[in-house]
Amino acid sequence: MNRTKGDEEEYWNSSKFKAFTFDDEDDELSQLKESKRAVNSLRDFVDDDDDDDLERVSWTGEPVGSISWSIKETAGNSGSTHEGREQLKSRNSFSSYAQLPKPTSTYSLSSFFRGRTRPGSFQSLSDALSDTPAKSYAPELGRPKGEYRDYSNDWSPSDTVRRLRKGKVCSLERFRSLQDKLQLLEEAVSMHDGNVITAVLIFLKRTLSKEILFRELEVRQIALRHLIHFLKEIGDQKLLLDLFRFLDRTEELALSHYREHLNIQDADKRKEFLKTCIGLPFSAEDSAHIQDHYTLLERQIIIEANDCHLESAGQTEIFRKHPRKASILNMPLVTTLFYSCFYHYTEAEGTFSSPVNLKKTFKIPDKQYVLTALAARAKLRAWNDVDALFTTKNWLGYTKKRAPIGFHRVVEILHKNNAPVQILQEYVNLVEDVDTKLNLATKFKCHDVVIDTCRDLKDRQQLLAYRSKVDKGSAEEEKIDALLSSSQIRWKN
């Protein structure tokens, strides 16, 4: 398109950006317009409402998003100056805008453009556009001086602890000297807030050497207990062992070392690890437990290997009728005893899998042994074994039934395993307490026991009441009628 000379002069003179002249330095009106345009461009970047058709520019006058603008903004994004901080103290007026030569606020166009905040700022562009009104992201030149303490981290240890207790975010990095860190810890302890104490301890753990941290906590028992609990919770076993070793807490050191066996899955490796724990400085009672744990796992490994072979061969009846549902490895002692009573009840005492061998080796009490053996044999419906379990002989050769767990518990276990009524009645009759016997007999419908007990008690009313609970025309009803009409019984009422 051909232009005349007049058109070309009009085009160049009408450009938005004028050529630099030395006279512009004293032209406050021009600076005022440029500053106002820059502030409006920032507001337009955040808001969707366009108040005018001004092109968005940076503080330097370069178009936003241009290569030169990005380079200059990146180079100038190193931090705020004292001069910029003084400019932020002024009020909202056009004269104050005119005094801003370059951005010193923590909010800059470059940070918005790249979608992240500068050091000292608090939100990104995505946060700004989603939650908070846009006006809060423009430079707030009229902000009270007291609010800048929050941004400069100018908080004392006591103020910091109070803010932590209220759940407010504040940085602990400004506390660099050992004295400041210890004062911070003492303020946290004085607040009696476990969360604040733990937060400060995490900071000290990260910024102090182990030797200094342990030395200072040794004389601060409350903080020390919090650290020990925290290390146990997060599973920092190495630092916990170092701490116990420094404090010369040998027993806690041994127990903490022993706890590591929980992380070992392989049975053989766990057994070897437990062997190394036997010589550690435990208490006498704990040493016995460690020895039993090692011996039990050693037995379980032998039993597991043997039973896997027998089950795969398919020649043992008990494994054919009742296949194993789980491995015996790493099971508790009671579970191992139940397994042994279920699959190896008749084995000789000399074998590792014999229940009697387990009872003697681990000194299992009679009550625990009888209770476990009864549950295992009743589950297999081996009633002869159940009967033999409670039959004893005196020195004259007479037999007698005795239950160290009480026959009332025997009856409950037998009923739970669907024992026949005849067997239930036999053991209900062995219950010594009359009221307990009647309750069990009524509950499990042992009619003969109820009828005979009422007869022995000469309780006519209770016998009449029980008559309504038996089937009409049954042998039990006929037995009750015969007793009620008998003239040989002297009833109480």
VENTA-V333690 format. One record per residue. N is the residue number from 1. PSI is psi in whole degrees, 0 to 359 (999 if undefined). BURIAL is I if it has 9 or more other ideal C-beta (glycine too) atoms within 8 Angstrom, else O. D_LAST is the distance of its C-alpha to the last C-alpha in Angstrom with 1 decimal. Layout:
<<N PSI BURIAL D_LAST> <N PSI BURIAL D_LAST>>
This chain:
<<1 130 O 132.7> <2 132 O 135.9> <3 147 O 135.6> <4 168 O 138.5> <5 323 O 139.1> <6 322 O 137.7> <7 319 O 134.4> <8 320 I 134.0> <9 323 O 134.5> <10 322 O 131.9> <11 311 I 129.4> <12 327 O 129.7> <13 342 O 129.7> <14 6 O 126.6> <15 149 O 124.4> <16 333 O 121.1> <17 123 O 122.0> <18 157 O 125.3> <19 151 O 127.4> <20 135 O 127.0> <21 152 O 129.5> <22 339 O 129.9> <23 341 O 129.9> <24 338 I 126.3> <25 329 O 125.1> <26 2 O 126.0> <27 89 O 124.8> <28 331 O 121.5> <29 320 O 121.1> <30 317 O 121.1> <31 322 I 118.5> <32 316 I 116.4> <33 317 O 116.4> <34 318 I 115.7> <35 318 I 112.7> <36 320 I 111.3> <37 322 I 111.7> <38 317 I 109.9> <39 319 I 106.9> <40 325 I 106.7> <41 324 I 106.8> <42 317 I 103.7> <43 323 I 101.9> <44 328 I 103.0> <45 323 I 101.6> <46 314 I 98.1> <47 160 O 98.1> <48 348 O 99.0> <49 125 O 101.0> <50 117 O 104.7> <51 334 O 106.5> <52 179 O 109.9> <53 21 O 111.8> <54 138 O 112.6> <55 138 O 112.4> <56 127 O 109.6> <57 162 I 111.2> <58 179 I 110.2> <59 337 O 111.1> <60 357 O 114.2> <61 354 O 115.3> <62 145 I 114.6> <63 137 I 112.8> <64 130 I 109.1> <65 351 O 108.4> <66 162 O 111.9> <67 316 O 112.6> <68 322 O 114.5> <69 315 I 111.8> <70 319 I 109.1> <71 317 O 111.2> <72 320 I 112.0> <73 321 I 108.4> <74 318 O 107.1> <75 327 O 109.7> <76 10 I 109.0> <77 29 I 105.2> <78 346 O 105.1> <79 173 O 103.7> <80 157 O 104.2> <81 165 O 107.0> <82 326 O 107.1> <83 318 O 109.6> <84 324 I 107.1> <85 321 I 104.3> <86 325 O 106.7> <87 328 I 107.4> <88 344 I 103.6> <89 344 O 103.6> <90 164 I 105.9> <91 173 O 104.8> <92 100 O 105.0> <93 155 O 108.6> <94 333 O 111.4> <95 326 O 113.4> <96 326 I 110.7> <97 326 I 110.7> <98 344 I 114.3> <99 6 O 113.8> <100 101 I 111.6> <101 329 O 113.9> <102 160 O 111.1> <103 132 I 107.3> <104 356 I 105.4> <105 157 I 102.0> <106 347 I 99.2> <107 121 I 99.2> <108 159 I 102.1> <109 326 I 103.2> <110 323 I 103.3> <111 322 I 99.7> <112 320 I 98.7> <113 320 I 101.0> <114 355 O 99.5> <115 20 O 95.9> <116 161 O 95.0> <117 155 I 95.2> <118 165 I 97.5> <119 126 O 96.3> <120 342 O 94.9> <121 173 I 94.1> <122 344 O 90.6> <123 156 O 90.4> <124 175 O 92.1> <125 319 I 93.8> <126 322 O 90.8> <127 322 I 88.5> <128 319 I 91.1> <129 347 O 91.5> <130 320 O 87.7> <131 311 O 86.0> <132 145 O 88.2> <133 148 O 90.9> <134 334 I 94.3> <135 338 O 95.8> <136 352 O 93.9> <137 356 I 95.9> <138 157 I 99.3> <139 120 O 100.7> <140 95 O 99.1> <141 344 I 102.0> <142 20 O 100.4> <143 138 O 97.2> <144 149 O 96.4> <145 325 O 97.5> <146 335 O 94.0> <147 340 O 92.6> <148 349 I 95.0> <149 328 O 93.0> <150 327 O 90.4> <151 333 O 93.0> <152 1 O 94.8> <153 34 I 91.6> <154 67 O 92.7> <155 140 I 89.3> <156 166 O 88.4> <157 319 I 85.5> <158 319 O 83.3> <159 319 O 84.2> <160 316 I 83.6> <161 320 I 80.1> <162 321 I 79.2> <163 320 I 80.4> <164 321 I 78.4> <165 328 I 75.3> <166 359 O 75.8> <167 13 O 76.2> <168 151 O 79.9> <169 128 O 82.3> <170 146 I 84.8> <171 140 O 86.9> <172 0 I 86.5> <173 338 O 89.7> <174 343 O 91.8> <175 96 I 90.2> <176 327 O 92.5> <177 155 O 92.9> <178 322 O 90.3> <179 317 O 90.1> <180 321 I 89.3> <181 319 I 86.6> <182 324 I 84.9> <183 321 I 85.1> <184 318 I 83.5> <185 318 I 80.6> <186 323 I 80.1> <187 321 I 80.0> <188 318 I 77.3> <189 321 I 75.2> <190 339 O 75.5> <191 344 I 74.1> <192 39 O 70.8> <193 112 O 70.8> <194 324 O 70.0> <195 319 O 71.7> <196 318 I 74.9> <197 315 I 74.9> <198 320 I 74.4> <199 317 I 77.2> <200 321 I 79.6> <201 323 I 78.6> <202 320 I 79.4> <203 316 I 82.8> <204 322 I 83.5> <205 326 I 82.4> <206 332 O 85.0> <207 354 O 87.8> <208 154 I 87.5> <209 160 O 88.0> <210 318 I 85.0> <211 314 O 86.4> <212 317 I 86.9> <213 312 I 83.6> <214 320 I 81.6> <215 318 O 83.6> <216 326 I 83.0> <217 338 I 79.3> <218 329 I 78.8> <219 7 O 79.2> <220 82 I 77.1> <221 325 O 73.6> <222 311 O 72.0> <223 324 I 74.5> <224 316 I 74.2> <225 322 O 70.5> <226 319 I 71.1> <227 317 I 73.8> <228 314 I 71.6> <229 319 O 68.8> <230 316 I 71.3> <231 324 I 72.9> <232 321 O 69.5> <233 317 O 68.8> <234 353 O 72.1> <235 26 O 72.1> <236 77 O 75.4> <237 325 I 74.7> <238 310 O 78.3> <239 326 I 78.8> <240 318 I 75.3> <241 319 I 76.3> <242 322 I 79.6> <243 313 I 77.9> <244 324 I 75.5> <245 320 O 78.5> <246 321 I 80.5> <247 355 O 77.6> <248 37 O 77.1> <249 84 O 73.4> <250 320 O 73.3> <251 317 I 69.5> <252 325 O 69.4> <253 317 I 72.5> <254 316 I 70.9> <255 321 I 67.7> <256 321 I 69.8> <257 319 I 71.9> <258 327 I 68.8> <259 342 O 67.5> <260 344 I 70.6> <261 339 I 69.0> <262 337 O 67.0> <263 359 O 70.3> <264 116 I 71.1> <265 322 O 69.9> <266 129 O 71.5> <267 318 I 69.2> <268 319 O 72.1> <269 323 O 73.7> <270 321 I 70.5> <271 315 I 70.0> <272 323 O 73.5> <273 317 I 72.9> <274 328 I 69.7> <275 324 O 71.7> <276 341 O 74.1> <277 345 I 71.2> <278 323 I 70.1> <279 4 O 72.8> <280 159 I 72.4> <281 69 O 71.4> <282 168 I 67.6> <283 168 O 65.1> <284 317 O 63.6> <285 317 O 60.4> <286 325 I 62.2> <287 321 I 64.7> <288 321 O 61.9> <289 319 O 60.6> <290 318 I 64.2> <291 317 I 64.6> <292 322 I 61.3> <293 315 I 62.3> <294 315 I 65.6> <295 319 I 64.1> <296 314 I 61.5> <297 323 I 64.1> <298 317 I 66.3> <299 317 I 63.5> <300 321 I 62.7> <301 319 I 66.4> <302 314 I 66.5> <303 318 I 63.2> <304 315 I 64.3> <305 318 O 67.7> <306 317 I 66.3> <307 328 I 63.6> <308 320 O 66.0> <309 315 O 68.2> <310 320 I 65.3> <311 319 I 64.1> <312 330 O 67.7> <313 330 O 68.3> <314 19 O 65.4> <315 354 O 64.8> <316 126 I 61.4> <317 318 O 58.4> <318 324 O 56.1> <319 333 I 58.8> <320 317 O 59.4> <321 325 O 55.8> <322 82 O 55.0> <323 147 O 58.2> <324 139 I 58.3> <325 342 O 57.8> <326 164 O 59.5> <327 151 O 61.5> <328 350 I 59.9> <329 137 I 62.8> <330 18 O 61.9> <331 155 I 58.2> <332 168 O 55.8> <333 317 I 54.7> <334 319 O 51.1> <335 320 I 52.6> <336 320 I 55.0> <337 317 I 52.2> <338 316 I 50.2> <339 316 I 53.5> <340 319 I 54.1> <341 334 I 50.6> <342 314 I 51.0> <343 339 I 54.6> <344 35 I 55.3> <345 325 I 52.0> <346 5 O 53.4> <347 156 O 56.7> <348 157 O 57.9> <349 337 O 57.6> <350 347 O 61.3> <351 151 I 61.6> <352 331 O 61.5> <353 1 I 59.0> <354 133 I 56.4> <355 321 I 53.1> <356 323 O 53.1> <357 316 I 56.6> <358 320 I 55.6> <359 317 I 52.6> <360 320 O 54.9> <361 316 O 57.9> <362 10 I 56.1> <363 50 O 53.5> <364 130 I 50.5> <365 155 O 47.2> <366 317 O 44.7> <367 314 O 42.1> <368 320 I 44.8> <369 313 I 46.1> <370 318 I 42.7> <371 317 I 41.7> <372 316 I 45.1> <373 320 I 45.3> <374 316 I 41.8> <375 320 I 42.8> <376 315 I 46.1> <377 326 I 44.9> <378 326 I 41.9> <379 327 O 44.4> <380 358 I 46.4> <381 35 O 43.3> <382 80 I 44.4> <383 332 I 40.9> <384 321 O 42.4> <385 323 I 44.0> <386 314 I 40.6> <387 318 O 39.0> <388 334 O 42.0> <389 331 I 41.8> <390 0 I 38.5> <391 126 I 39.2> <392 159 O 40.6> <393 140 O 41.8> <394 183 O 41.8> <395 346 O 44.7> <396 355 O 43.5> <397 1 O 43.3> <398 142 O 39.6> <399 150 O 38.5> <400 145 O 35.8> <401 132 I 35.0> <402 135 O 35.5> <403 111 I 35.9> <404 344 O 37.7> <405 358 I 36.6> <406 134 O 32.8> <407 339 I 31.2> <408 324 I 29.6> <409 327 I 33.3> <410 315 I 34.2> <411 316 I 31.6> <412 318 I 32.9> <413 319 I 36.5> <414 318 I 35.8> <415 321 I 34.1> <416 330 O 37.1> <417 22 I 39.4> <418 47 O 37.6> <419 149 I 36.3> <420 156 O 34.8> <421 322 O 31.0> <422 319 O 31.2> <423 321 I 32.9> <424 315 I 30.5> <425 323 I 27.4> <426 318 O 29.2> <427 334 I 29.8> <428 321 I 26.4> <429 338 O 24.9> <430 352 I 27.4> <431 127 I 26.0> <432 317 O 24.6> <433 126 O 22.6> <434 313 O 19.1> <435 317 O 18.9> <436 320 I 22.5> <437 313 I 21.9> <438 318 I 19.1> <439 315 O 21.5> <440 318 I 24.5> <441 320 I 22.8> <442 317 I 21.8> <443 319 O 25.2> <444 12 I 27.2> <445 45 O 25.1> <446 81 I 24.5> <447 316 I 21.8> <448 323 I 21.6> <449 318 I 20.9> <450 314 I 18.0> <451 314 I 16.5> <452 324 O 17.2> <453 318 I 15.9> <454 324 I 12.4> <455 315 I 12.5> <456 328 O 13.8> <457 351 I 11.3> <458 41 I 8.4> <459 93 I 7.2> <460 320 I 6.5> <461 317 O 7.3> <462 325 I 10.3> <463 320 I 11.4> <464 320 O 11.5> <465 324 O 13.5> <466 338 I 15.7> <467 329 I 16.5> <468 349 O 18.7> <469 349 O 20.7> <470 161 I 22.0> <471 142 O 24.9> <472 138 O 24.6> <473 3 O 25.8> <474 167 O 25.6> <475 328 O 24.8> <476 321 I 21.8> <477 319 I 20.3> <478 323 O 21.0> <479 320 I 19.4> <480 316 I 16.1> <481 321 I 16.3> <482 321 O 17.2> <483 320 I 14.2> <484 329 I 11.7> <485 357 O 13.9> <486 137 O 14.3> <487 358 O 13.7> <488 348 O 14.5> <489 128 O 11.3> <490 99 O 8.7> <491 150 O 5.5> <492 327 O 3.8> <493 999 O 0.0>>
